[in-house]
Amino acid sequence: MADVGKGSSLTVFSGDFVKQWTTWGMKKAKVIAHWGFIPLIIVVGMNTEPKPHLSQLLAPV
């Protein structure tokens, strides 16, 4: 078998680094989407015509 050079270990390290940062980014995106969805809907609803009051947006019917 051929001798493994420095480039191979650097590639493995880079792959792990990218995988860790991708996982970290996806976890942060999940939290942002989870906590930001309802406020986004309220803001969009308040900027429509006719302009509803906040209580009308939060009422179930």
Secondary structure, DSSP 8 states (H G I E B T S, - for coil): -----HHHHHHHHHHHHHHHHHHHHHHHHHHHHHHHHHHHHHHHHHTSSS---HHHHHS--
